[in-house]
Amino acid sequence: ERLGHGAASADAAAWVAADNSDADTPDRLMAAARDRFGRLDGALISVGGTPGGTVTSTPDDAWRSAFESVFLGAVRLARAIAPMLAGTDGTDSVNGTGGSIALVLAASVRVPLPELAISNGLFPGLAGVVKMLAGELGPSGVRVNGLMPVRVATDRVRELDALRGDPDEVRARESQRIPLRRYGEPEEFGRAAAFLLSPAASFTTGAMIPVDGGAIRSI
């Protein structure tokens, strides 16, 4: 209830314009959190989508740019945030109260996606980073998990649908391939992310959680 009231207030959030490929970005973001809230309890690292294209058609510059922002940017953030989370409340880390990091990944962690070569190359690697960090940070009480959204109705998904024709027709067609027969809503993804970051998931770490309506068919 307190979170709900707080979220409705303009004072509940702070905004920082940042370039995820900039090595100074983690320090700026953590400084903003300390200045605004006095502490950091968790972090949802969402680095955005990757440009489309096949392996053979995607130039080196596109790969380098995406690696700097999507892959290395996420690694830098998680690496920098971890020590701050480990000392969040000053309690013994064995109590599992060291905070939580969640990385927004993609279905390409489990299955290659057509025309998204960079996503297919980078996000499985980030899933490996999530697993390693979960092992490295677990003793300090910090949990690390990954989220794999599929067909959540964001502007990015609509943009990708538009590349394949009329976006409404593509949405209707793709919805039939999802067991729940619809796209997800952003707030549904938000609730899943909030769960992973919250004490309700205090014994969950190193997991890759699909938020996909059942679309990912692999086990």
Backbone as CSV, one residue per row, in Angstrom:
resi,resn,N_x,N_y,N_z,CA_x,CA_y,CA_z,C_x,C_y,C_z
1,GLU,0.833,-1.200,0.000,0.000,0.000,0.000,0.868,1.249,0.000
2,ARG,1.926,1.222,0.835,2.828,2.373,0.871,3.503,2.575,-0.472
3,LEU,3.896,1.457,-1.118,4.526,1.568,-2.430,3.567,2.158,-3.443
4,GLY,2.301,1.751,-3.357,1.317,2.269,-4.295,1.129,3.761,-4.150
5,HIS,1.029,4.215,-2.899,0.889,5.653,-2.676,2.147,6.403,-3.106
6,GLY,3.311,5.796,-2.825,4.556,6.465,-3.188,4.732,6.595,-4.677
7,ALA,4.331,5.557,-5.404,4.502,5.580,-6.853,3.644,6.643,-7.499
8,ALA,2.558,7.022,-6.822,1.665,8.029,-7.378,2.223,9.434,-7.206
9,SER,3.259,9.552,-6.427,3.837,10.861,-6.154,5.014,11.131,-7.070
10,ALA,5.096,12.377,-7.533,6.217,12.752,-8.398,7.541,12.668,-7.654
11,ASP,7.465,12.710,-6.311,8.685,12.652,-5.520,9.219,11.232,-5.367
12,ALA,8.487,10.241,-5.885,8.888,8.850,-5.691,9.957,8.403,-6.675
13,ALA,10.311,9.234,-7.625,11.267,8.824,-8.653,12.248,9.948,-8.948
14,ALA,13.395,9.550,-9.450,14.384,10.518,-9.926,14.824,10.078,-11.314
15,TRP,15.133,11.021,-12.177,15.501,10.709,-13.560,16.925,11.162,-13.840
16,VAL,17.650,10.327,-14.542,19.012,10.646,-14.942,19.178,10.262,-16.409
17,ALA,19.545,11.218,-17.243,19.847,10.912,-18.647,21.261,10.354,-18.709
18,ALA,21.402,9.169,-19.288,22.709,8.514,-19.263,22.919,7.680,-20.517
19,ASP,24.172,7.502,-20.869,24.574,6.655,-21.989,25.122,5.361,-21.409
20,ASN,24.459,4.256,-21.689,24.856,2.992,-21.082,26.222,2.503,-21.556
21,SER,26.708,3.034,-22.661,28.037,2.636,-23.130,29.151,3.459,-22.485
22,ASP,28.779,4.462,-21.699,29.755,5.322,-21.024,30.198,4.655,-19.724
23,ALA,31.488,4.509,-19.545,32.010,3.840,-18.353,31.690,4.589,-17.069
24,ASP,31.375,5.884,-17.160,31.057,6.671,-15.969,29.598,6.556,-15.550
25,THR,28.765,5.936,-16.377,27.333,5.882,-16.093,27.001,5.197,-14.764
26,PRO,27.583,4.046,-14.422,27.232,3.430,-13.138,27.455,4.347,-11.946
27,ASP,28.574,5.058,-11.916,28.844,5.965,-10.801,27.811,7.079,-10.736
28,ARG,27.404,7.596,-11.892,26.399,8.660,-11.915,25.059,8.160,-11.389
29,LEU,24.677,6.969,-11.806,23.388,6.429,-11.373,23.384,6.126,-9.877
30,MET,24.462,5.550,-9.382,24.523,5.250,-7.952,24.552,6.524,-7.119
31,ALA,25.251,7.546,-7.615,25.276,8.820,-6.902,23.883,9.428,-6.839
32,ALA,23.130,9.318,-7.937,21.763,9.838,-7.951,20.888,9.093,-6.954
33,ALA,21.063,7.770,-6.861,20.281,6.983,-5.903,20.624,7.368,-4.471
34,ARG,21.908,7.528,-4.191,22.309,7.923,-2.837,21.782,9.298,-2.488
35,ASP,21.883,10.233,-3.437,21.441,11.600,-3.172,19.933,11.670,-2.965
36,ARG,19.189,10.905,-3.758,17.730,11.000,-3.707,17.128,10.145,-2.603
37,PHE,17.640,8.915,-2.436,17.010,7.971,-1.518,17.876,7.601,-0.311
38,GLY,19.170,7.916,-0.386,20.054,7.603,0.724,20.555,6.171,0.744
39,ARG,20.051,5.330,-0.152,20.436,3.923,-0.180,19.989,3.304,-1.497
40,LEU,20.423,2.074,-1.724,20.004,1.339,-2.911,19.631,-0.070,-2.474
41,ASP,18.402,-0.481,-2.774,17.916,-1.801,-2.361,17.920,-2.817,-3.496
42,GLY,17.904,-2.342,-4.729,17.874,-3.263,-5.858,18.032,-2.510,-7.158
43,ALA,18.217,-3.259,-8.228,18.394,-2.634,-9.540,17.797,-3.523,-10.620
44,LEU,16.981,-2.930,-11.474,16.487,-3.590,-12.675,17.268,-3.009,-13.841
45,ILE,18.108,-3.806,-14.453,18.976,-3.341,-15.528,18.344,-3.706,-16.863
46,SER,17.820,-2.698,-17.534,17.185,-2.892,-18.839,17.959,-2.075,-19.861
47,VAL,18.627,-2.751,-20.762,19.550,-2.070,-21.670,18.958,-1.823,-23.050
48,GLY,17.685,-2.161,-23.231,17.036,-1.884,-24.506,17.263,-2.976,-25.529
49,GLY,16.592,-2.812,-26.660,16.683,-3.810,-27.714,17.889,-3.601,-28.604
50,THR,18.140,-4.578,-29.426,19.253,-4.511,-30.373,18.711,-4.274,-31.779
51,PRO,19.517,-3.711,-32.670,19.057,-3.526,-34.051,18.839,-4.865,-34.743
52,GLY,17.936,-4.860,-35.714,17.657,-6.083,-36.450,18.709,-6.361,-37.507
53,GLY,18.655,-7.555,-38.057,19.585,-7.932,-39.117,20.076,-9.354,-38.954
54,THR,20.567,-9.904,-40.038,21.147,-11.242,-40.007,22.624,-11.170,-39.640
55,VAL,23.213,-12.309,-39.390,24.643,-12.349,-39.075,25.465,-11.805,-40.240
56,THR,25.122,-12.208,-41.443,25.921,-11.818,-42.605,25.685,-10.385,-43.040
57,SER,24.544,-9.800,-42.670,24.243,-8.438,-43.113,24.565,-7.380,-42.068
58,THR,24.900,-7.777,-40.853,25.141,-6.816,-39.776,26.612,-6.426,-39.744
59,PRO,26.918,-5.137,-39.921,28.324,-4.710,-39.976,28.997,-4.718,-38.611
60,ASP,30.314,-4.683,-38.634,31.088,-4.711,-37.395,30.709,-3.578,-36.454
61,ASP,30.491,-2.378,-37.002,30.176,-1.232,-36.152,28.916,-1.469,-35.330
62,ALA,27.919,-2.115,-35.928,26.677,-2.391,-35.203,26.922,-3.382,-34.073
63,TRP,27.744,-4.386,-34.349,28.086,-5.347,-33.303,28.839,-4.661,-32.159
64,ARG,29.821,-3.826,-32.494,30.615,-3.148,-31.462,29.746,-2.228,-30.615
65,SER,28.904,-1.440,-31.274,28.048,-0.502,-30.556,27.114,-1.231,-29.598
66,ALA,26.507,-2.313,-30.074,25.593,-3.077,-29.225,26.342,-3.748,-28.079
67,PHE,27.535,-4.245,-28.353,28.313,-4.873,-27.285,28.615,-3.862,-26.182
68,GLU,29.002,-2.644,-26.570,29.346,-1.622,-25.584,28.148,-1.235,-24.721
69,SER,26.981,-1.073,-25.329,25.823,-0.592,-24.578,25.017,-1.722,-23.951
70,VAL,24.746,-2.769,-24.722,23.877,-3.839,-24.236,24.632,-4.800,-23.318
71,PHE,25.762,-5.297,-23.774,26.482,-6.308,-22.991,27.370,-5.675,-21.924
72,LEU,28.385,-4.930,-22.355,29.335,-4.384,-21.391,28.669,-3.364,-20.478
73,GLY,27.719,-2.598,-21.014,27.005,-1.635,-20.179,26.276,-2.310,-19.036
74,ALA,25.610,-3.432,-19.327,24.895,-4.165,-18.279,25.864,-4.766,-17.270
75,VAL,26.970,-5.320,-17.764,27.965,-5.909,-16.863,28.543,-4.842,-15.940
76,ARG,28.866,-3.686,-16.496,29.420,-2.595,-15.677,28.452,-2.203,-14.566
77,LEU,27.177,-2.028,-14.932,26.183,-1.617,-13.946,26.068,-2.639,-12.822
78,ALA,25.922,-3.904,-13.187,25.775,-4.941,-12.168,27.013,-5.019,-11.281
79,ARG,28.172,-4.929,-11.896,29.433,-5.026,-11.157,29.597,-3.864,-10.184
80,ALA,29.187,-2.677,-10.607,29.339,-1.499,-9.759,28.305,-1.454,-8.642
81,ILE,27.107,-1.937,-8.934,26.015,-1.869,-7.968,26.174,-2.899,-6.858
82,ALA,26.767,-4.035,-7.170,26.829,-5.150,-6.221,27.395,-4.775,-4.849
83,PRO,28.525,-4.071,-4.745,29.045,-3.748,-3.415,28.098,-2.867,-2.609
84,MET,27.403,-1.971,-3.288,26.455,-1.096,-2.601,25.280,-1.906,-2.056
85,LEU,24.819,-2.874,-2.836,23.713,-3.712,-2.378,24.131,-4.594,-1.210
86,ALA,25.336,-5.081,-1.243,25.789,-5.977,-0.184,25.771,-5.296,1.174
87,GLY,25.871,-3.962,1.193,25.833,-3.239,2.455,24.570,-2.437,2.641
88,THR,23.495,-2.816,1.967,22.266,-2.028,1.957,21.745,-1.720,3.347
89,ASP,21.564,-2.765,4.191,20.931,-2.511,5.485,21.837,-2.785,6.671
90,GLY,23.080,-3.127,6.392,24.032,-3.319,7.479,23.846,-4.599,8.271
91,THR,22.950,-5.519,7.828,22.755,-6.772,8.546,23.687,-7.843,8.009
92,ASP,23.774,-8.937,8.734,24.608,-10.062,8.304,24.104,-10.589,6.973
93,SER,25.014,-10.776,6.009,24.602,-11.164,4.669,23.941,-12.533,4.626
94,VAL,24.169,-13.387,5.636,23.565,-14.714,5.588,22.056,-14.648,5.742
95,ASN,21.537,-13.503,6.168,20.091,-13.353,6.273,19.442,-13.156,4.914
96,GLY,20.238,-13.044,3.865,19.685,-12.922,2.526,19.050,-11.583,2.253
97,THR,19.519,-10.535,2.928,18.894,-9.230,2.775,19.807,-8.255,2.058
98,GLY,20.660,-8.761,1.198,21.623,-7.897,0.543,21.128,-7.211,-0.695
99,GLY,19.849,-7.333,-1.015,19.330,-6.668,-2.198,19.291,-7.595,-3.395
100,SER,18.868,-7.043,-4.524,18.613,-7.871,-5.699,18.929,-7.109,-6.972
101,ILE,19.470,-7.827,-7.943,19.708,-7.301,-9.285,18.937,-8.177,-10.262
102,ALA,18.215,-7.559,-11.171,17.528,-8.304,-12.231,17.904,-7.690,-13.568
103,LEU,18.295,-8.522,-14.502,18.640,-8.065,-15.851,17.516,-8.432,-16.809
104,VAL,17.107,-7.465,-17.617,16.103,-7.725,-18.643,16.820,-8.291,-19.863
105,LEU,16.554,-9.530,-20.175,17.202,-10.223,-21.275,16.216,-10.357,-22.435
106,ALA,16.165,-11.495,-23.076,15.269,-11.686,-24.221,15.061,-13.176,-24.426
107,ALA,14.071,-13.516,-25.240,13.822,-14.921,-25.555,15.006,-15.565,-26.255
108,SER,15.884,-14.744,-26.838,17.062,-15.280,-27.533,18.016,-15.996,-26.585
109,VAL,17.803,-15.850,-25.269,18.561,-16.654,-24.309,18.289,-18.137,-24.536
110,ARG,17.052,-18.464,-24.915,16.639,-19.861,-25.076,16.603,-20.319,-26.531
111,VAL,16.252,-19.416,-27.447,16.090,-19.814,-28.848,16.454,-18.640,-29.749
112,PRO,17.236,-18.847,-30.808,17.582,-17.747,-31.714,16.335,-17.153,-32.365
113,LEU,16.321,-15.828,-32.477,15.184,-15.119,-33.056,15.502,-14.702,-34.487
114,PRO,14.567,-14.845,-35.408,14.811,-14.457,-36.804,15.147,-12.975,-36.933
115,GLU,16.126,-12.668,-37.752,16.495,-11.288,-38.077,16.997,-10.483,-36.874
116,LEU,17.404,-11.153,-35.816,17.923,-10.446,-34.641,19.257,-11.080,-34.223
117,ALA,20.212,-11.020,-35.131,21.498,-11.681,-34.910,22.222,-11.156,-33.678
118,ILE,22.201,-9.842,-33.478,22.929,-9.278,-32.337,22.304,-9.739,-31.027
119,SER,20.985,-9.733,-30.963,20.302,-10.246,-29.774,20.681,-11.695,-29.519
120,ASN,20.698,-12.486,-30.573,21.042,-13.902,-30.433,22.478,-14.107,-29.969
121,GLY,23.342,-13.164,-30.307,24.733,-13.272,-29.898,24.997,-12.780,-28.491
122,LEU,24.319,-11.692,-28.075,24.665,-11.039,-26.819,23.876,-11.523,-25.608
123,PHE,22.573,-11.738,-25.764,21.765,-12.042,-24.583,22.059,-13.410,-23.962
124,PRO,22.364,-14.451,-24.748,22.792,-15.687,-24.086,24.056,-15.484,-23.242
125,GLY,24.947,-14.616,-23.713,26.135,-14.303,-22.925,25.790,-13.608,-21.626
126,LEU,24.816,-12.692,-21.671,24.393,-12.019,-20.447,23.725,-12.989,-19.482
127,ALA,23.024,-13.988,-20.024,22.443,-15.004,-19.145,23.546,-15.741,-18.389
128,GLY,24.655,-15.995,-19.063,25.792,-16.608,-18.390,26.359,-15.712,-17.306
129,VAL,26.379,-14.409,-17.563,26.834,-13.451,-16.556,25.916,-13.483,-15.338
130,VAL,24.601,-13.546,-15.582,23.640,-13.628,-14.475,23.945,-14.837,-13.597
131,LYS,24.148,-15.996,-14.230,24.443,-17.211,-13.473,25.730,-17.079,-12.661
132,MET,26.764,-16.515,-13.290,28.034,-16.361,-12.579,27.912,-15.388,-11.420
133,LEU,27.243,-14.259,-11.657,27.084,-13.272,-10.593,26.268,-13.828,-9.435
134,ALA,25.256,-14.636,-9.751,24.455,-15.235,-8.683,25.343,-16.061,-7.759
135,GLY,26.288,-16.788,-8.339,27.215,-17.570,-7.528,28.214,-16.715,-6.782
136,GLU,28.712,-15.671,-7.444,29.723,-14.813,-6.826,29.145,-13.958,-5.702
137,LEU,27.912,-13.469,-5.891,27.337,-12.514,-4.942,26.438,-13.160,-3.905
138,GLY,26.086,-14.430,-4.117,25.213,-15.105,-3.166,25.704,-15.070,-1.730
139,PRO,26.994,-15.317,-1.468,27.462,-15.295,-0.083,27.268,-13.954,0.619
140,SER,27.153,-12.869,-0.130,26.917,-11.560,0.486,25.433,-11.230,0.557
141,GLY,24.579,-12.200,0.169,23.139,-11.979,0.268,22.524,-11.280,-0.916
142,VAL,23.310,-11.004,-1.956,22.790,-10.320,-3.143,22.292,-11.362,-4.138
143,ARG,21.044,-11.207,-4.578,20.454,-12.121,-5.553,20.543,-11.519,-6.953
144,VAL,20.728,-12.372,-7.956,20.826,-11.924,-9.349,19.983,-12.858,-10.211
145,ASN,19.065,-12.288,-10.983,18.181,-13.070,-11.844,18.022,-12.401,-13.199
146,GLY,17.500,-13.148,-14.147,17.221,-12.615,-15.475,15.747,-12.727,-15.806
147,LEU,15.252,-11.788,-16.585,13.875,-11.794,-17.074,13.896,-11.903,-18.588
148,MET,13.010,-12.732,-19.132,12.956,-12.927,-20.579,11.567,-12.550,-21.094
149,PRO,11.354,-11.273,-21.423,10.046,-10.872,-21.943,9.866,-11.285,-23.402
150,VAL,8.652,-11.679,-23.738,8.288,-11.998,-25.121,6.955,-11.335,-25.432
151,ARG,6.910,-10.581,-26.522,5.674,-9.980,-26.997,4.937,-9.200,-25.909
152,VAL,5.681,-8.377,-25.201,5.071,-7.412,-24.291,4.819,-6.146,-25.096
153,ALA,3.632,-5.593,-24.978,3.174,-4.536,-25.887,3.822,-3.187,-25.588
154,THR,5.091,-3.076,-25.904,5.827,-1.824,-25.767,5.999,-1.174,-27.138
155,ASP,6.477,0.055,-27.141,6.757,0.731,-28.412,7.798,-0.040,-29.217
156,ARG,8.763,-0.625,-28.534,9.809,-1.395,-29.216,9.212,-2.597,-29.949
157,VAL,8.302,-3.307,-29.316,7.687,-4.473,-29.955,6.829,-4.043,-31.135
158,ARG,6.115,-2.947,-30.975,5.315,-2.448,-32.101,6.225,-2.054,-33.270
159,GLU,7.369,-1.466,-32.969,8.341,-1.108,-34.009,8.821,-2.349,-34.753
160,LEU,9.118,-3.405,-34.012,9.559,-4.649,-34.645,8.441,-5.277,-35.472
161,ASP,7.213,-5.204,-34.958,6.081,-5.743,-35.718,5.891,-4.982,-37.025
162,ALA,6.100,-3.663,-36.974,5.907,-2.834,-38.171,6.911,-3.177,-39.267
163,LEU,8.062,-3.723,-38.886,9.048,-4.125,-39.884,8.569,-5.323,-40.699
164,ARG,7.557,-6.006,-40.199,7.061,-7.216,-40.846,5.703,-7.013,-41.517
165,GLY,5.245,-5.757,-41.581,3.955,-5.486,-42.215,3.103,-4.601,-41.335
166,ASP,1.801,-4.655,-41.535,0.886,-3.883,-40.697,0.997,-4.384,-39.249
167,PRO,1.349,-3.488,-38.303,1.614,-3.958,-36.935,0.410,-4.610,-36.268
168,ASP,-0.801,-4.129,-36.579,-1.985,-4.744,-35.975,-2.210,-6.154,-36.509
169,GLU,-1.969,-6.334,-37.799,-2.110,-7.673,-38.379,-1.039,-8.621,-37.845
170,VAL,0.177,-8.093,-37.717,1.258,-8.915,-37.171,0.940,-9.307,-35.730
171,ARG,0.421,-8.356,-34.961,0.078,-8.656,-33.564,-0.985,-9.748,-33.487
172,ALA,-2.009,-9.637,-34.323,-3.064,-10.652,-34.314,-2.507,-12.024,-34.682
173,ARG,-1.624,-12.046,-35.670,-1.042,-13.310,-36.110,-0.129,-13.913,-35.041
174,GLU,0.726,-13.060,-34.474,1.666,-13.559,-33.474,0.954,-13.978,-32.192
175,SER,-0.162,-13.330,-31.880,-0.908,-13.696,-30.674,-1.382,-15.138,-30.731
176,GLN,-1.653,-15.618,-31.933,-2.120,-16.995,-32.085,-1.016,-18.011,-31.811
177,ARG,0.227,-17.556,-31.776,1.345,-18.451,-31.485,1.677,-18.488,-29.995
178,ILE,0.996,-17.675,-29.226,1.222,-17.598,-27.785,0.113,-18.383,-27.086
179,PRO,0.431,-19.293,-26.195,-0.610,-20.068,-25.534,-1.720,-19.224,-24.906
180,LEU,-1.406,-18.072,-24.348,-2.442,-17.213,-23.775,-3.163,-16.374,-24.820
181,ARG,-2.738,-16.481,-26.088,-3.408,-15.857,-27.234,-3.491,-14.332,-27.147
182,ARG,-2.471,-13.734,-26.598,-2.430,-12.273,-26.550,-1.021,-11.817,-26.237
183,TYR,-0.778,-10.514,-26.469,0.468,-9.898,-26.034,0.356,-9.563,-24.539
184,GLY,1.500,-9.494,-23.892,1.517,-9.046,-22.509,1.443,-7.529,-22.426
185,GLU,1.022,-7.045,-21.290,0.990,-5.607,-21.038,2.223,-5.209,-20.228
186,PRO,2.720,-3.981,-20.423,3.915,-3.566,-19.687,3.787,-3.733,-18.175
187,GLU,2.588,-3.478,-17.639,2.429,-3.607,-16.192,2.538,-5.064,-15.733
188,GLU,2.217,-6.004,-16.616,2.384,-7.412,-16.258,3.865,-7.760,-16.134
189,PHE,4.654,-7.231,-17.055,6.098,-7.422,-16.935,6.615,-6.730,-15.684
190,GLY,6.104,-5.533,-15.413,6.541,-4.791,-14.235,6.287,-5.545,-12.941
191,ARG,5.155,-6.229,-12.875,4.853,-6.991,-11.661,5.816,-8.163,-11.485
192,ALA,6.172,-8.805,-12.598,7.139,-9.908,-12.510,8.506,-9.399,-12.049
193,ALA,8.917,-8.255,-12.591,10.199,-7.675,-12.188,10.174,-7.261,-10.721
194,ALA,9.059,-6.654,-10.292,8.940,-6.232,-8.895,9.025,-7.430,-7.956
195,PHE,8.424,-8.545,-8.366,8.503,-9.763,-7.548,9.957,-10.206,-7.380
196,LEU,10.706,-10.276,-8.481,12.092,-10.742,-8.395,12.956,-9.826,-7.540
197,LEU,12.660,-8.539,-7.564,13.454,-7.589,-6.789,13.052,-7.558,-5.320
198,SER,11.875,-8.082,-5.008,11.317,-7.945,-3.666,11.733,-9.084,-2.742
199,PRO,11.519,-8.916,-1.426,11.788,-10.006,-0.481,10.929,-11.242,-0.720
200,ALA,9.841,-11.108,-1.487,9.003,-12.272,-1.795,9.782,-13.328,-2.571
201,ALA,10.843,-12.912,-3.258,11.687,-13.845,-4.023,13.034,-14.035,-3.339
202,SER,13.043,-14.011,-2.015,14.301,-13.988,-1.268,15.135,-15.259,-1.401
203,PHE,14.546,-16.360,-1.909,15.328,-17.586,-2.103,15.442,-17.931,-3.585
204,THR,15.293,-16.919,-4.430,15.397,-17.112,-5.878,16.597,-16.340,-6.400
205,THR,17.566,-17.044,-6.938,18.719,-16.388,-7.548,19.278,-17.280,-8.654
206,GLY,19.865,-16.648,-9.658,20.410,-17.385,-10.788,19.354,-17.924,-11.732
207,ALA,18.122,-17.431,-11.622,17.015,-17.940,-12.437,16.793,-17.070,-13.666
208,MET,16.317,-17.690,-14.734,15.887,-16.978,-15.934,14.369,-17.127,-16.021
209,ILE,13.663,-16.053,-15.784,12.209,-16.102,-15.662,11.554,-15.611,-16.946
210,PRO,10.813,-16.466,-17.657,10.087,-16.000,-18.843,8.859,-15.189,-18.426
211,VAL,8.636,-14.092,-19.117,7.388,-13.329,-18.978,6.830,-13.273,-20.391
212,ASP,6.156,-14.350,-20.788,5.982,-14.612,-22.215,4.648,-15.220,-22.619
213,GLY,3.734,-15.369,-21.662,2.467,-15.994,-21.995,2.597,-17.427,-22.452
214,GLY,3.735,-18.046,-22.186,3.978,-19.420,-22.609,4.629,-19.553,-23.968
215,ALA,5.094,-18.422,-24.544,5.608,-18.444,-25.918,6.906,-19.224,-26.069
216,ILE,7.767,-19.188,-25.066,9.029,-19.926,-25.142,8.733,-21.392,-24.853
217,ARG,8.925,-22.247,-25.837,8.520,-23.648,-25.703,9.620,-24.544,-25.157
218,SER,10.836,-24.046,-25.068,11.919,-24.891,-24.566,11.772,-25.093,-23.063
219,ILE,12.358,-26.168,-22.561,12.273,-26.471,-21.130,13.388,-25.744,-20.388
